[in-house]
């Protein structure tokens, strides 16, 4: 069996997650190179590779200056950097595994799709939810016909209030102009799953949402710009940044390159870091402008309707699928209430079926086993003859990105967006 050689640009939490999983599957993968400005993260990946010939580089320009080093380039940098690396990698002859979102504007995303098609290269998008046992079971049940014809779907994602504050207020994705709209940055996973489950093209989108809570009007009286400057709300504030030194330490490896989970920094070092770090800021005095709640209404072919709610103020994902024969409910609320992951209730009698789905072990907990599922599938996906047959190819991923950007256009303009017209207006010029 010929191993797939992997290289990676960006060795933050997502890059290290994929490479860490690949390193445990040495029969399939060989980690040969990585580009990352943090020496600590690059050293970590070198150790993961168990490869004496591993090559490390400071940035994408350096790695692309070399002859082609690998079969697959993993692109796991910040969202705004994806497009440049994707297009260069394709031109250099790499197939690609790219973290979602593909990019931060629709024209560039379509450009990647067109470039991959022109060059006959493969681009697999990290829509990890497609690779989870839970959503694969939902897909199986939908396709079995047990629900009848699907009339409508409701889905929701509860980001979690502290997660919202960490990533989308203080963090990398808090300012739309520096990253992308909230739906693209966080929930294109969910929009992708929705498109996959219904198996139809979306025709129209409308959306509403706002930044309701994480703004100056909700700041405690006298709250300074940084919690380390002494906030009168003190530790009673659930977003007090000093929690990074106690109950919220698990977030630190994602944003503090020198933080070592095996040798945790003392509290005083964490507090000192917070004095200069973006994560030391008061959540009510940041420069964030992405929404903290949003609803998306969608009309698909055959007049199937769907809605998706993203909110900072809940935890976990939930789904309802309403069919002419039965209704499927699943996710966090069903699990808490019944112990099952999925329940199907007949429309005509008291018959009820329940399913427990065991997630795969590894990767992010909130991804339901999708991270190891993706890495397990990567070898076979890259072996497919037609790139369009790949499970989460760029060609299928464009639709969920298209819906996300259309939803943001609707939210801002107040108009219902015709998807085909919106797509045509965003085709790249070259």
Secondary structure, DSSP 8 states (H G I E B T S, - for coil): ---EEEEEE--SHHHHHHHHHHHT-TTTEEEEEEE-S-HHHHHHHHHHHT-TT-EEESSHHHHHTSS---SEEEE-S-GGGHHHHHHHHHHHT-EEEE-SSS-SSHHHHHHHHHHHHHHT--EEE--GGGGSHHHHHHHHHHHHTTT-SEEEEEEEEEE-HHHHHHHTTSSTTS-GGGS--HHHHHHHHHHHHHHHHHTS-EEEEEEEEE--SSSGGGS-TT--SBGGGT-TTGGGSTT-GGGGGTTTGGGHHHH-TT--GGG---HHHHHHHHTTSGGGB-TTSS---S-SEEEEEEEEGGG-EEEEEEESSSEEEEEEEEESSEEEEEEHHHHHHHS-SEEEEESSSS-EEEE-----SSS-GGGTTHHHHHHHHHHHHHT-SSGGGSTTBHHHHHHHHHHHHHHHHHHHH---EEHHHHHHHT----
